[in-house]
Amino acid sequence: VQLQASGGGLVQAGGSLRLSCAASGQTFSRYRTGWFRQAPGKEREFVAVITRSGNTLYVDSVKGRATISRDNAKNTVYLQMNNLSPEDTAVYYCAASTKFATTLVTDYDYWGQGTLVTVSS
């Protein structure tokens, strides 16, 4: 499966963005799909995941501010991020897994190219 992330950009603190991850080659609903982010000088970290059945999990730092969702008809997974802060500045990656993946980078088989989110204070 090929993944294409989009939707990043420059936003002021307190603003919102919706990131999209479009899949081609396979039906997205067959995979667990996660969002990760990597800030400059830091390791890639888990943000959110949606399972095949639609269950979701979030890292504590985005709980209440982020919503991951999937549109099977469009073969796209979204990450809605609200009340953004400069600490959310990072390259955001979507990833897909055939395993019972949750928060580990190594559990994911396919990765998109990343989309940059910059939050100004």
N, C-alpha and C positions, 0 to 999 in steps of 0.2 A: 504494500500500500504506500502511496506517495502522499505526503502531507504538505500543505501550504498554509502557513500562518500569515495573518494580516491584521490590521487594525491598530497597530501601535502608533505612537506620535507623541507630541509635546502637549502636556496638559498642566494646568495650574493645580496646586494643592487644593483638595476638596472636590476636584472634578471627577469625571467618570470616563471610562473607555470601555468599548466592547471589542474584545479580540475574537477573531474567527480562525478556525482551523478546518480547511476544506480537504477532504480525502478523495483520492482517485485510485482506481485500480481494484479496490475492494469496498465492500459495504462497511461503513463505520460501525454499525451496530454490532458487528462481530467482535469488536475489540473493546477492551478497557481503554479509555482515553484520558490522558492527564495533561496538565499544564505545569511547567516548571519555569523557573526564572534564574538568571545568572547576572548578578550585579558585578561591576568592575572589580577585579581582584578577589572575587569570592567564588565559592563553589556553586555549582548548579543546585538549586533547592526545589523541593516539591511545593506546589501551590494548591492544586486541586485535582481530583480524579472523578470520573463518572464511569460506573460499571455498565455492563451490557444490559442489566435490568433497570438502570437509571438511578441506582444509589450513588450518593455523592460523599466525598470526604474533602476536608479543607485543612490546610495548615492553620494553626491558631492565629497567626498574625493577620489573616485575611477573613477569618470567620465573621459573618455579619456584614462584610463589605463586598464579598465576591459571590458570584453564582455561576456554576458551570452547568451547561445544558447542551442538549444534542437535538438537532433537527434531522431525523432520518431521511426525510424526503429530499433534503438538500445535501445529505451526506456531510454535514458540517457540525462541529462542536464549537461552542462559544464560551468565553469567559467574560462575564460582566464584572467590572471592577468599579466600585463607587468609593467616594470619600478618599481619593488617592492622596498619598503623602510622598515626600521625597524619598522615603525609605522603600517605596515601591519601584523606584527607578531600576530598570534591568532590561535585559533582553529576555523576552518571553518565548518559550518553546512549547509546542504541543508534541505529544508523543502517544503512540499506540502500542498496546501490548496484547499478546495472545494468552498471557499468563494471568494468574490472580494477582496482578500488580497493584501496588498501592503507592507507596511513597519513595521507592528506591529507583534511582536512575537506571540501574542495571537490570531492572525488571522489564524495561520497555525496549521493544524491538525496532520501532520505526520512529523517526524524528523529523519534524519540520525544520525549516531553516532559521526560524526565530524572527521576532518582530520587536523593535526597540520601543520601550515605553520610558519617557522622560517626564518626571514630575517636578515642576519648578515650585519653589517656596514663595 
